[in-house]
C-alpha cells in the first residue's frame, strides 16, 4: 500500500463558500439596521444627526457604544 491510502480519513461535510458569505452578509445587514434602530430609539424617537451618521457608517461600533453607555435608557418607555 502507498502512504496516501494509509490512515483514517473522515469526510465531514462543510458549508459552501456562498452560504458562509450569505450568512456573514446577513449578520452585517441586521447589525446595520439594528444600529439605525438604536439611533432613533435611544434618542427618544428624535433625529440626532451625529448618532445617525455613527450608526450609518460604523454600525458595530455604534451598537457597542450604546451597549456601554446608558443602554437601559433606550428601552425605558
Secondary structure, 3 states (H helix, E strand, C coil): CCCCCCCCCCCCCCCCHHHHHHHHHHHHHHHHHHHHHHHHHCCCCCCCHHHHHHHHHCHHHHHHHHHHCCCHHHHCC
